[in-house]
């Protein structure tokens, strides 16, 4: 599955074993994205600098929480400037 949207958060909790979490938002709402260390390293420049992304991955559902486990990140040109709340 491929999804696209504006990046609203980037989080890398010390307790997550190197996993980085992104939140994407589009006109339908928010989506949690899980990036492994390998994906984060492979797409480091896009992961850190893009205000919007196209992300390919596999949907996962644990209880009521739906997330996308990313395997590819691509820059998405967003005509409206935006910033995310990163690593807080």
PyMOL Python script that loads the backbone (N, CA, C, O; Angstrom):
from pymol import cmd

cmd.read_pdbstr("""\
ATOM      1  N   UNK A   1       0.841  -1.161   0.000  1.00  0.00           N
ATOM      2  CA  UNK A   1       0.000   0.000   0.000  1.00  0.00           C
ATOM      3  C   UNK A   1       0.892   1.231   0.000  1.00  0.00           C
ATOM      4  O   UNK A   1       1.947   1.241   0.634  1.00  0.00           O
ATOM      5  N   UNK A   2       0.467   2.273  -0.713  1.00  0.00           N
ATOM      6  CA  UNK A   2       1.180   3.546  -0.738  1.00  0.00           C
ATOM      7  C   UNK A   2       0.240   4.626  -0.217  1.00  0.00           C
ATOM      8  O   UNK A   2      -0.905   4.736  -0.656  1.00  0.00           O
ATOM      9  N   UNK A   3       0.737   5.416   0.719  1.00  0.00           N
ATOM     10  CA  UNK A   3      -0.026   6.530   1.281  1.00  0.00           C
ATOM     11  C   UNK A   3       0.803   7.802   1.154  1.00  0.00           C
ATOM     12  O   UNK A   3       2.027   7.745   1.042  1.00  0.00           O
ATOM     13  N   UNK A   4       0.141   8.928   1.170  1.00  0.00           N
ATOM     14  CA  UNK A   4       0.842  10.198   1.097  1.00  0.00           C
ATOM     15  C   UNK A   4       0.211  11.206   2.020  1.00  0.00           C
ATOM     16  O   UNK A   4      -0.989  11.152   2.286  1.00  0.00           O
ATOM     17  N   UNK A   5       1.020  12.131   2.514  1.00  0.00           N
ATOM     18  CA  UNK A   5       0.489  13.176   3.373  1.00  0.00           C
ATOM     19  C   UNK A   5       1.585  14.046   3.950  1.00  0.00           C
ATOM     20  O   UNK A   5       2.773  13.842   3.701  1.00  0.00           O
ATOM     21  N   UNK A   6       1.155  15.016   4.724  1.00  0.00           N
ATOM     22  CA  UNK A   6       2.078  15.926   5.405  1.00  0.00           C
ATOM     23  C   UNK A   6       2.602  15.258   6.673  1.00  0.00           C
ATOM     24  O   UNK A   6       1.848  14.602   7.391  1.00  0.00           O
ATOM     25  N   UNK A   7       3.874  15.425   6.941  1.00  0.00           N
ATOM     26  CA  UNK A   7       4.479  14.877   8.157  1.00  0.00           C
ATOM     27  C   UNK A   7       4.185  15.839   9.302  1.00  0.00           C
ATOM     28  O   UNK A   7       4.559  17.010   9.251  1.00  0.00           O
ATOM     29  N   UNK A   8       3.507  15.332  10.340  1.00  0.00           N
ATOM     30  CA  UNK A   8       3.195  16.188  11.484  1.00  0.00           C
ATOM     31  C   UNK A   8       4.109  15.924  12.672  1.00  0.00           C
ATOM     32  O   UNK A   8       4.322  16.822  13.486  1.00  0.00           O
ATOM     33  N   UNK A   9       4.656  14.715  12.792  1.00  0.00           N
ATOM     34  CA  UNK A   9       5.526  14.352  13.923  1.00  0.00           C
ATOM     35  C   UNK A   9       6.595  13.373  13.458  1.00  0.00           C
ATOM     36  O   UNK A   9       6.370  12.559  12.562  1.00  0.00           O
ATOM     37  N   UNK A  10       7.742  13.467  14.077  1.00  0.00           N
ATOM     38  CA  UNK A  10       8.797  12.457  13.986  1.00  0.00           C
ATOM     39  C   UNK A  10       9.220  12.175  15.416  1.00  0.00           C
ATOM     40  O   UNK A  10       9.570  13.093  16.157  1.00  0.00           O
ATOM     41  N   UNK A  11       9.187  10.899  15.808  1.00  0.00           N
ATOM     42  CA  UNK A  11       9.537  10.544  17.188  1.00  0.00           C
ATOM     43  C   UNK A  11      10.442   9.317  17.178  1.00  0.00           C
ATOM     44  O   UNK A  11      10.230   8.372  16.419  1.00  0.00           O
ATOM     45  N   UNK A  12      11.453   9.355  18.037  1.00  0.00           N
ATOM     46  CA  UNK A  12      12.362   8.225  18.192  1.00  0.00           C
ATOM     47  C   UNK A  12      12.566   7.980  19.684  1.00  0.00           C
ATOM     48  O   UNK A  12      13.580   8.390  20.249  1.00  0.00           O
ATOM     49  N   UNK A  13      11.603   7.313  20.326  1.00  0.00           N
ATOM     50  CA  UNK A  13      11.723   7.079  21.775  1.00  0.00           C
ATOM     51  C   UNK A  13      12.914   6.186  22.103  1.00  0.00           C
ATOM     52  O   UNK A  13      13.220   5.246  21.369  1.00  0.00           O
ATOM     53  N   UNK A  14      13.567   6.484  23.192  1.00  0.00           N
ATOM     54  CA  UNK A  14      14.724   5.687  23.621  1.00  0.00           C
ATOM     55  C   UNK A  14      14.329   4.245  23.911  1.00  0.00           C
ATOM     56  O   UNK A  14      15.164   3.345  23.818  1.00  0.00           O
ATOM     57  N   UNK A  15      13.082   4.020  24.256  1.00  0.00           N
ATOM     58  CA  UNK A  15      12.616   2.675  24.617  1.00  0.00           C
ATOM     59  C   UNK A  15      12.118   1.866  23.418  1.00  0.00           C
ATOM     60  O   UNK A  15      11.653   0.740  23.594  1.00  0.00           O
ATOM     61  N   UNK A  16      12.206   2.416  22.207  1.00  0.00           N
ATOM     62  CA  UNK A  16      11.631   1.754  21.029  1.00  0.00           C
ATOM     63  C   UNK A  16      12.632   0.904  20.254  1.00  0.00           C
ATOM     64  O   UNK A  16      12.308   0.427  19.167  1.00  0.00           O
ATOM     65  N   UNK A  17      13.815   0.706  20.770  1.00  0.00           N
ATOM     66  CA  UNK A  17      14.788  -0.167  20.106  1.00  0.00           C
ATOM     67  C   UNK A  17      15.218   0.299  18.729  1.00  0.00           C
ATOM     68  O   UNK A  17      15.450  -0.522  17.842  1.00  0.00           O
ATOM     69  N   UNK A  18      15.328   1.615  18.535  1.00  0.00           N
ATOM     70  CA  UNK A  18      15.795   2.152  17.264  1.00  0.00           C
ATOM     71  C   UNK A  18      14.698   2.428  16.251  1.00  0.00           C
ATOM     72  O   UNK A  18      14.978   2.931  15.163  1.00  0.00           O
ATOM     73  N   UNK A  19      13.471   2.112  16.582  1.00  0.00           N
ATOM     74  CA  UNK A  19      12.342   2.381  15.688  1.00  0.00           C
ATOM     75  C   UNK A  19      12.023   3.869  15.720  1.00  0.00           C
ATOM     76  O   UNK A  19      12.049   4.488  16.784  1.00  0.00           O
ATOM     77  N   UNK A  20      11.720   4.450  14.554  1.00  0.00           N
ATOM     78  CA  UNK A  20      11.284   5.837  14.464  1.00  0.00           C
ATOM     79  C   UNK A  20       9.831   5.849  14.014  1.00  0.00           C
ATOM     80  O   UNK A  20       9.445   5.103  13.114  1.00  0.00           O
ATOM     81  N   UNK A  21       9.037   6.694  14.638  1.00  0.00           N
ATOM     82  CA  UNK A  21       7.616   6.801  14.323  1.00  0.00           C
ATOM     83  C   UNK A  21       7.347   8.138  13.641  1.00  0.00           C
ATOM     84  O   UNK A  21       7.841   9.181  14.070  1.00  0.00           O
ATOM     85  N   UNK A  22       6.563   8.090  12.580  1.00  0.00           N
ATOM     86  CA  UNK A  22       6.116   9.291  11.881  1.00  0.00           C
ATOM     87  C   UNK A  22       4.604   9.333  11.947  1.00  0.00           C
ATOM     88  O   UNK A  22       3.947   8.297  12.051  1.00  0.00           O
ATOM     89  N   UNK A  23       4.058  10.528  11.888  1.00  0.00           N
ATOM     90  CA  UNK A  23       2.623  10.689  11.711  1.00  0.00           C
ATOM     91  C   UNK A  23       2.406  11.444  10.416  1.00  0.00           C
ATOM     92  O   UNK A  23       2.984  12.508  10.197  1.00  0.00           O
ATOM     93  N   UNK A  24       1.566  10.880   9.559  1.00  0.00           N
ATOM     94  CA  UNK A  24       1.175  11.547   8.317  1.00  0.00           C
ATOM     95  C   UNK A  24      -0.258  12.020   8.453  1.00  0.00           C
ATOM     96  O   UNK A  24      -1.083  11.364   9.090  1.00  0.00           O
ATOM     97  N   UNK A  25      -0.549  13.159   7.851  1.00  0.00           N
ATOM     98  CA  UNK A  25      -1.916  13.652   7.839  1.00  0.00           C
ATOM     99  C   UNK A  25      -2.310  14.023   6.419  1.00  0.00           C
ATOM    100  O   UNK A  25      -1.548  14.653   5.687  1.00  0.00           O
ATOM    101  N   UNK A  26      -3.527  13.613   6.047  1.00  0.00           N
ATOM    102  CA  UNK A  26      -4.117  14.048   4.789  1.00  0.00           C
ATOM    103  C   UNK A  26      -5.561  14.437   5.053  1.00  0.00           C
ATOM    104  O   UNK A  26      -5.960  14.585   6.209  1.00  0.00           O
ATOM    105  N   UNK A  27      -6.346  14.604   4.004  1.00  0.00           N
ATOM    106  CA  UNK A  27      -7.723  15.066   4.196  1.00  0.00           C
ATOM    107  C   UNK A  27      -8.609  14.050   4.911  1.00  0.00           C
ATOM    108  O   UNK A  27      -9.706  14.393   5.350  1.00  0.00           O
ATOM    109  N   UNK A  28      -8.148  12.804   5.034  1.00  0.00           N
ATOM    110  CA  UNK A  28      -8.947  11.779   5.713  1.00  0.00           C
ATOM    111  C   UNK A  28      -8.567  11.611   7.180  1.00  0.00           C
ATOM    112  O   UNK A  28      -9.306  10.975   7.932  1.00  0.00           O
ATOM    113  N   UNK A  29      -7.434  12.166   7.603  1.00  0.00           N
ATOM    114  CA  UNK A  29      -7.018  12.043   8.994  1.00  0.00           C
ATOM    115  C   UNK A  29      -5.546  11.724   9.146  1.00  0.00           C
ATOM    116  O   UNK A  29      -4.730  12.016   8.271  1.00  0.00           O
ATOM    117  N   UNK A  30      -5.223  11.108  10.298  1.00  0.00           N
ATOM    118  CA  UNK A  30      -3.836  10.805  10.655  1.00  0.00           C
ATOM    119  C   UNK A  30      -3.542   9.322  10.481  1.00  0.00           C
ATOM    120  O   UNK A  30      -4.427   8.476  10.609  1.00  0.00           O
ATOM    121  N   UNK A  31      -2.267   9.024  10.184  1.00  0.00           N
ATOM    122  CA  UNK A  31      -1.801   7.647  10.090  1.00  0.00           C
ATOM    123  C   UNK A  31      -0.466   7.532  10.802  1.00  0.00           C
ATOM    124  O   UNK A  31       0.424   8.357  10.595  1.00  0.00           O
ATOM    125  N   UNK A  32      -0.321   6.513  11.643  1.00  0.00           N
ATOM    126  CA  UNK A  32       0.950   6.212  12.297  1.00  0.00           C
ATOM    127  C   UNK A  32       1.805   5.405  11.333  1.00  0.00           C
ATOM    128  O   UNK A  32       1.323   4.461  10.706  1.00  0.00           O
ATOM    129  N   UNK A  33       3.075   5.776  11.216  1.00  0.00           N
ATOM    130  CA  UNK A  33       4.020   5.078  10.345  1.00  0.00           C
ATOM    131  C   UNK A  33       5.189   4.606  11.194  1.00  0.00           C
ATOM    132  O   UNK A  33       5.740   5.372  11.984  1.00  0.00           O
ATOM    133  N   UNK A  34       5.565   3.339  11.029  1.00  0.00           N
ATOM    134  CA  UNK A  34       6.678   2.734  11.767  1.00  0.00           C
ATOM    135  C   UNK A  34       7.842   2.555  10.795  1.00  0.00           C
ATOM    136  O   UNK A  34       7.693   1.913   9.756  1.00  0.00           O
ATOM    137  N   UNK A  35       9.009   3.129  11.137  1.00  0.00           N
ATOM    138  CA  UNK A  35      10.212   2.996  10.310  1.00  0.00           C
ATOM    139  C   UNK A  35      11.281   2.241  11.097  1.00  0.00           C
ATOM    140  O   UNK A  35      11.699   2.679  12.169  1.00  0.00           O
ATOM    141  N   UNK A  36      11.714   1.116  10.563  1.00  0.00           N
ATOM    142  CA  UNK A  36      12.804   0.375  11.189  1.00  0.00           C
ATOM    143  C   UNK A  36      14.107   1.151  11.022  1.00  0.00           C
ATOM    144  O   UNK A  36      14.170   2.114  10.258  1.00  0.00           O
ATOM    145  N   UNK A  37      15.138   0.727  11.735  1.00  0.00           N
ATOM    146  CA  UNK A  37      16.451   1.379  11.605  1.00  0.00           C
ATOM    147  C   UNK A  37      16.954   1.325  10.169  1.00  0.00           C
ATOM    148  O   UNK A  37      17.505   2.304   9.668  1.00  0.00           O
ATOM    149  N   UNK A  38      16.768   0.190   9.505  1.00  0.00           N
ATOM    150  CA  UNK A  38      17.240   0.035   8.125  1.00  0.00           C
ATOM    151  C   UNK A  38      16.547   0.985   7.166  1.00  0.00           C
ATOM    152  O   UNK A  38      17.203   1.609   6.332  1.00  0.00           O
ATOM    153  N   UNK A  39      15.237   1.104   7.272  1.00  0.00           N
ATOM    154  CA  UNK A  39      14.485   2.025   6.408  1.00  0.00           C
ATOM    155  C   UNK A  39      14.896   3.455   6.706  1.00  0.00           C
ATOM    156  O   UNK A  39      15.084   4.246   5.781  1.00  0.00           O
ATOM    157  N   UNK A  40      15.038   3.802   7.977  1.00  0.00           N
ATOM    158  CA  UNK A  40      15.424   5.164   8.356  1.00  0.00           C
ATOM    159  C   UNK A  40      16.803   5.503   7.795  1.00  0.00           C
ATOM    160  O   UNK A  40      17.004   6.603   7.280  1.00  0.00           O
ATOM    161  N   UNK A  41      17.756   4.572   7.887  1.00  0.00           N
ATOM    162  CA  UNK A  41      19.099   4.820   7.334  1.00  0.00           C
ATOM    163  C   UNK A  41      19.073   4.931   5.818  1.00  0.00           C
ATOM    164  O   UNK A  41      19.697   5.826   5.249  1.00  0.00           O
ATOM    165  N   UNK A  42      18.358   4.031   5.163  1.00  0.00           N
ATOM    166  CA  UNK A  42      18.305   3.989   3.697  1.00  0.00           C
ATOM    167  C   UNK A  42      17.727   5.278   3.126  1.00  0.00           C
ATOM    168  O   UNK A  42      18.198   5.763   2.098  1.00  0.00           O
ATOM    169  N   UNK A  43      16.722   5.834   3.774  1.00  0.00           N
ATOM    170  CA  UNK A  43      16.043   7.028   3.273  1.00  0.00           C
ATOM    171  C   UNK A  43      16.275   8.224   4.195  1.00  0.00           C
ATOM    172  O   UNK A  43      15.400   9.078   4.338  1.00  0.00           O
ATOM    173  N   UNK A  44      17.438   8.284   4.813  1.00  0.00           N
ATOM    174  CA  UNK A  44      17.777   9.283   5.825  1.00  0.00           C
ATOM    175  C   UNK A  44      17.472  10.718   5.387  1.00  0.00           C
ATOM    176  O   UNK A  44      16.834  11.469   6.126  1.00  0.00           O
ATOM    177  N   UNK A  45      17.917  11.094   4.208  1.00  0.00           N
ATOM    178  CA  UNK A  45      17.727  12.487   3.764  1.00  0.00           C
ATOM    179  C   UNK A  45      16.239  12.821   3.645  1.00  0.00           C
ATOM    180  O   UNK A  45      15.796  13.861   4.131  1.00  0.00           O
ATOM    181  N   UNK A  46      15.477  11.953   3.009  1.00  0.00           N
ATOM    182  CA  UNK A  46      14.032  12.181   2.860  1.00  0.00           C
ATOM    183  C   UNK A  46      13.358  12.164   4.225  1.00  0.00           C
ATOM    184  O   UNK A  46      12.526  13.022   4.520  1.00  0.00           O
ATOM    185  N   UNK A  47      13.712  11.198   5.053  1.00  0.00           N
ATOM    186  CA  UNK A  47      13.086  11.033   6.368  1.00  0.00           C
ATOM    187  C   UNK A  47      13.254  12.270   7.243  1.00  0.00           C
ATOM    188  O   UNK A  47      12.344  12.635   7.987  1.00  0.00           O
ATOM    189  N   UNK A  48      14.409  12.912   7.156  1.00  0.00           N
ATOM    190  CA  UNK A  48      14.687  14.079   7.998  1.00  0.00           C
ATOM    191  C   UNK A  48      14.187  15.386   7.398  1.00  0.00           C
ATOM    192  O   UNK A  48      13.836  16.302   8.142  1.00  0.00           O
ATOM    193  N   UNK A  49      14.144  15.497   6.069  1.00  0.00           N
ATOM    194  CA  UNK A  49      13.934  16.818   5.481  1.00  0.00           C
ATOM    195  C   UNK A  49      12.603  17.030   4.777  1.00  0.00           C
ATOM    196  O   UNK A  49      12.228  18.179   4.544  1.00  0.00           O
ATOM    197  N   UNK A  50      11.882  15.990   4.433  1.00  0.00           N
ATOM    198  CA  UNK A  50      10.645  16.175   3.675  1.00  0.00           C
ATOM    199  C   UNK A  50       9.482  16.557   4.579  1.00  0.00           C
ATOM    200  O   UNK A  50       9.248  15.922   5.607  1.00  0.00           O
ATOM    201  N   UNK A  51       8.753  17.607   4.184  1.00  0.00           N
ATOM    202  CA  UNK A  51       7.560  18.015   4.916  1.00  0.00           C
ATOM    203  C   UNK A  51       6.351  17.159   4.550  1.00  0.00           C
ATOM    204  O   UNK A  51       5.362  17.120   5.283  1.00  0.00           O
ATOM    205  N   UNK A  52       6.439  16.479   3.418  1.00  0.00           N
ATOM    206  CA  UNK A  52       5.381  15.567   2.985  1.00  0.00           C
ATOM    207  C   UNK A  52       6.050  14.381   2.297  1.00  0.00           C
ATOM    208  O   UNK A  52       7.105  14.527   1.678  1.00  0.00           O
ATOM    209  N   UNK A  53       5.434  13.210   2.408  1.00  0.00           N
ATOM    210  CA  UNK A  53       6.028  11.991   1.852  1.00  0.00           C
ATOM    211  C   UNK A  53       4.971  11.085   1.257  1.00  0.00           C
ATOM    212  O   UNK A  53       3.802  11.107   1.640  1.00  0.00           O
ATOM    213  N   UNK A  54       5.433  10.276   0.293  1.00  0.00           N
ATOM    214  CA  UNK A  54       4.717   9.089  -0.142  1.00  0.00           C
ATOM    215  C   UNK A  54       5.427   7.934   0.538  1.00  0.00           C
ATOM    216  O   UNK A  54       6.648   7.816   0.443  1.00  0.00           O
ATOM    217  N   UNK A  55       4.683   7.086   1.218  1.00  0.00           N
ATOM    218  CA  UNK A  55       5.290   5.985   1.958  1.00  0.00           C
ATOM    219  C   UNK A  55       4.638   4.682   1.534  1.00  0.00           C
ATOM    220  O   UNK A  55       3.416   4.539   1.572  1.00  0.00           O
ATOM    221  N   UNK A  56       5.479   3.726   1.128  1.00  0.00           N
ATOM    222  CA  UNK A  56       4.997   2.394   0.783  1.00  0.00           C
ATOM    223  C   UNK A  56       5.265   1.470   1.957  1.00  0.00           C
ATOM    224  O   UNK A  56       6.311   1.551   2.601  1.00  0.00           O
ATOM    225  N   UNK A  57       4.305   0.588   2.230  1.00  0.00           N
ATOM    226  CA  UNK A  57       4.493  -0.343   3.321  1.00  0.00           C
ATOM    227  C   UNK A  57       3.320  -1.283   3.477  1.00  0.00           C
ATOM    228  O   UNK A  57       2.469  -1.399   2.596  1.00  0.00           O
ATOM    229  N   UNK A  58       3.292  -1.954   4.618  1.00  0.00           N
ATOM    230  CA  UNK A  58       2.272  -2.945   4.931  1.00  0.00           C
ATOM    231  C   UNK A  58       1.457  -2.446   6.123  1.00  0.00           C
ATOM    232  O   UNK A  58       2.018  -2.034   7.138  1.00  0.00           O
ATOM    233  N   UNK A  59       0.125  -2.488   5.992  1.00  0.00           N
ATOM    234  CA  UNK A  59      -0.742  -2.097   7.107  1.00  0.00           C
ATOM    235  C   UNK A  59      -0.706  -3.155   8.197  1.00  0.00           C
ATOM    236  O   UNK A  59      -0.724  -4.354   7.915  1.00  0.00           O
ATOM    237  N   UNK A  60      -0.653  -2.704   9.436  1.00  0.00           N
ATOM    238  CA  UNK A  60      -0.691  -3.592  10.595  1.00  0.00           C
ATOM    239  C   UNK A  60      -1.764  -3.089  11.549  1.00  0.00           C
ATOM    240  O   UNK A  60      -1.919  -1.883  11.741  1.00  0.00           O
ATOM    241  N   UNK A  61      -2.499  -4.014  12.143  1.00  0.00           N
ATOM    242  CA  UNK A  61      -3.510  -3.641  13.124  1.00  0.00           C
ATOM    243  C   UNK A  61      -3.254  -4.415  14.403  1.00  0.00           C
ATOM    244  O   UNK A  61      -3.232  -5.646  14.406  1.00  0.00           O
ATOM    245  N   UNK A  62      -3.059  -3.675  15.499  1.00  0.00           N
ATOM    246  CA  UNK A  62      -2.883  -4.266  16.824  1.00  0.00           C
ATOM    247  C   UNK A  62      -3.967  -3.664  17.699  1.00  0.00           C
ATOM    248  O   UNK A  62      -3.914  -2.485  18.050  1.00  0.00           O
ATOM    249  N   UNK A  63      -4.942  -4.475  18.047  1.00  0.00           N
ATOM    250  CA  UNK A  63      -6.095  -3.957  18.775  1.00  0.00           C
ATOM    251  C   UNK A  63      -6.843  -2.983  17.891  1.00  0.00           C
ATOM    252  O   UNK A  63      -7.269  -3.332  16.790  1.00  0.00           O
ATOM    253  N   UNK A  64      -7.002  -1.761  18.375  1.00  0.00           N
ATOM    254  CA  UNK A  64      -7.688  -0.720  17.608  1.00  0.00           C
ATOM    255  C   UNK A  64      -6.721   0.176  16.828  1.00  0.00           C
ATOM    256  O   UNK A  64      -7.153   1.048  16.074  1.00  0.00           O
ATOM    257  N   UNK A  65      -5.419  -0.038  17.010  1.00  0.00           N
ATOM    258  CA  UNK A  65      -4.417   0.834  16.403  1.00  0.00           C
ATOM    259  C   UNK A  65      -3.995   0.299  15.038  1.00  0.00           C
ATOM    260  O   UNK A  65      -3.574  -0.851  14.912  1.00  0.00           O
ATOM    261  N   UNK A  66      -4.115   1.145  14.024  1.00  0.00           N
ATOM    262  CA  UNK A  66      -3.677   0.795  12.669  1.00  0.00           C
ATOM    263  C   UNK A  66      -2.431   1.605  12.355  1.00  0.00           C
ATOM    264  O   UNK A  66      -2.412   2.822  12.538  1.00  0.00           O
ATOM    265  N   UNK A  67      -1.386   0.926  11.882  1.00  0.00           N
ATOM    266  CA  UNK A  67      -0.122   1.570  11.530  1.00  0.00           C
ATOM    267  C   UNK A  67       0.334   1.055  10.177  1.00  0.00           C
ATOM    268  O   UNK A  67      -0.128   0.017   9.702  1.00  0.00           O
ATOM    269  N   UNK A  68       1.240   1.792   9.567  1.00  0.00           N
ATOM    270  CA  UNK A  68       1.873   1.363   8.328  1.00  0.00           C
ATOM    271  C   UNK A  68       3.331   1.072   8.630  1.00  0.00           C
ATOM    272  O   UNK A  68       4.054   1.960   9.084  1.00  0.00           O
ATOM    273  N   UNK A  69       3.778  -0.154   8.388  1.00  0.00           N
ATOM    274  CA  UNK A  69       5.196  -0.503   8.543  1.00  0.00           C
ATOM    275  C   UNK A  69       5.871  -0.160   7.221  1.00  0.00           C
ATOM    276  O   UNK A  69       5.673  -0.846   6.218  1.00  0.00           O
ATOM    277  N   UNK A  70       6.673   0.910   7.223  1.00  0.00           N
ATOM    278  CA  UNK A  70       7.259   1.465   6.002  1.00  0.00           C
ATOM    279  C   UNK A  70       8.365   0.583   5.445  1.00  0.00           C
ATOM    280  O   UNK A  70       9.147  -0.006   6.191  1.00  0.00           O
ATOM    281  N   UNK A  71       8.416   0.502   4.110  1.00  0.00           N
ATOM    282  CA  UNK A  71       9.574  -0.118   3.456  1.00  0.00           C
ATOM    283  C   UNK A  71      10.175   0.788   2.385  1.00  0.00           C
ATOM    284  O   UNK A  71      11.228   0.476   1.830  1.00  0.00           O
ATOM    285  N   UNK A  72       9.507   1.918   2.086  1.00  0.00           N
ATOM    286  CA  UNK A  72      10.066   2.891   1.140  1.00  0.00           C
ATOM    287  C   UNK A  72       9.497   4.275   1.443  1.00  0.00           C
ATOM    288  O   UNK A  72       8.297   4.421   1.677  1.00  0.00           O
ATOM    289  N   UNK A  73      10.357   5.282   1.438  1.00  0.00           N
ATOM    290  CA  UNK A  73       9.948   6.674   1.635  1.00  0.00           C
ATOM    291  C   UNK A  73      10.302   7.461   0.385  1.00  0.00           C
ATOM    292  O   UNK A  73      11.390   7.307  -0.171  1.00  0.00           O
ATOM    293  N   UNK A  74       9.370   8.312  -0.057  1.00  0.00           N
ATOM    294  CA  UNK A  74       9.632   9.181  -1.207  1.00  0.00           C
ATOM    295  C   UNK A  74       9.167  10.588  -0.878  1.00  0.00           C
ATOM    296  O   UNK A  74       8.145  10.777  -0.218  1.00  0.00           O
ATOM    297  N   UNK A  75       9.923  11.572  -1.342  1.00  0.00           N
ATOM    298  CA  UNK A  75       9.562  12.978  -1.137  1.00  0.00           C
ATOM    299  C   UNK A  75       8.276  13.271  -1.901  1.00  0.00           C
ATOM    300  O   UNK A  75       8.096  12.803  -3.025  1.00  0.00           O
ATOM    301  N   UNK A  76       7.387  14.045  -1.291  1.00  0.00           N
ATOM    302  CA  UNK A  76       6.165  14.508  -1.929  1.00  0.00           C
ATOM    303  C   UNK A  76       6.183  16.022  -1.871  1.00  0.00           C
ATOM    304  O   UNK A  76       6.245  16.611  -0.792  1.00  0.00           O
ATOM    305  N   UNK A  77       6.128  16.653  -3.039  1.00  0.00           N
ATOM    306  CA  UNK A  77       6.168  18.113  -3.097  1.00  0.00           C
ATOM    307  C   UNK A  77       4.863  18.674  -2.547  1.00  0.00           C
ATOM    308  O   UNK A  77       3.781  18.372  -3.051  1.00  0.00           O
ATOM    309  N   UNK A  78       4.981  19.492  -1.510  1.00  0.00           N
ATOM    310  CA  UNK A  78       3.817  20.114  -0.908  1.00  0.00           C
ATOM    311  C   UNK A  78       3.896  21.608  -1.182  1.00  0.00           C
ATOM    312  O   UNK A  78       4.840  22.271  -0.750  1.00  0.00           O
ATOM    313  N   UNK A  79       2.942  22.124  -1.875  1.00  0.00           N
ATOM    314  CA  UNK A  79       2.972  23.529  -2.305  1.00  0.00           C
ATOM    315  C   UNK A  79       2.785  24.508  -1.153  1.00  0.00           C
ATOM    316  O   UNK A  79       3.167  25.674  -1.261  1.00  0.00           O
ATOM    317  N   UNK A  80       2.211  24.050  -0.071  1.00  0.00           N
ATOM    318  CA  UNK A  80       1.991  24.897   1.090  1.00  0.00           C
ATOM    319  C   UNK A  80       3.091  24.608   2.106  1.00  0.00           C
ATOM    320  O   UNK A  80       3.307  23.447   2.455  1.00  0.00           O
ATOM    321  N   UNK A  81       3.790  25.631   2.589  1.00  0.00           N
ATOM    322  CA  UNK A  81       4.851  25.368   3.558  1.00  0.00           C
ATOM    323  C   UNK A  81       4.286  24.774   4.856  1.00  0.00           C
ATOM    324  O   UNK A  81       3.188  25.113   5.296  1.00  0.00           O
ATOM    325  N   UNK A  82       5.068  23.892   5.439  1.00  0.00           N
ATOM    326  CA  UNK A  82       4.650  23.283   6.703  1.00  0.00           C
ATOM    327  C   UNK A  82       5.853  22.765   7.449  1.00  0.00           C
ATOM    328  O   UNK A  82       6.904  22.512   6.860  1.00  0.00           O
ATOM    329  N   UNK A  83       5.696  22.609   8.739  1.00  0.00           N
ATOM    330  CA  UNK A  83       6.752  22.050   9.566  1.00  0.00           C
ATOM    331  C   UNK A  83       6.160  20.985  10.461  1.00  0.00           C
ATOM    332  O   UNK A  83       4.961  20.981  10.737  1.00  0.00           O
ATOM    333  N   UNK A  84       7.007  20.089  10.907  1.00  0.00           N
ATOM    334  CA  UNK A  84       6.556  19.030  11.814  1.00  0.00           C
ATOM    335  C   UNK A  84       7.180  19.246  13.184  1.00  0.00           C
ATOM    336  O   UNK A  84       8.166  19.968  13.331  1.00  0.00           O
ATOM    337  N   UNK A  85       6.581  18.602  14.189  1.00  0.00           N
ATOM    338  CA  UNK A  85       7.150  18.616  15.532  1.00  0.00           C
ATOM    339  C   UNK A  85       8.026  17.380  15.628  1.00  0.00           C
ATOM    340  O   UNK A  85       7.530  16.254  15.650  1.00  0.00           O
ATOM    341  N   UNK A  86       9.318  17.596  15.683  1.00  0.00           N
ATOM    342  CA  UNK A  86      10.267  16.497  15.567  1.00  0.00           C
ATOM    343  C   UNK A  86      10.967  16.179  16.881  1.00  0.00           C
ATOM    344  O   UNK A  86      11.449  17.066  17.585  1.00  0.00           O
ATOM    345  N   UNK A  87      11.008  14.880  17.189  1.00  0.00           N
ATOM    346  CA  UNK A  87      11.830  14.316  18.244  1.00  0.00           C
ATOM    347  C   UNK A  87      11.672  15.025  19.592  1.00  0.00           C
ATOM    348  O   UNK A  87      12.663  15.354  20.245  1.00  0.00           O
ATOM    349  N   UNK A  88      10.439  15.254  19.997  1.00  0.00           N
ATOM    350  CA  UNK A  88      10.156  15.882  21.292  1.00  0.00           C
ATOM    351  C   UNK A  88       9.666  14.861  22.261  1.00  0.00           C
ATOM    352  O   UNK A  88       9.372  15.191  23.410  1.00  0.00           O
TER     353      UNK A  88
END
""", "prot")
cmd.dss("prot")
cmd.show_as("cartoon", "prot")
cmd.util.cbc("prot")
cmd.orient("prot")
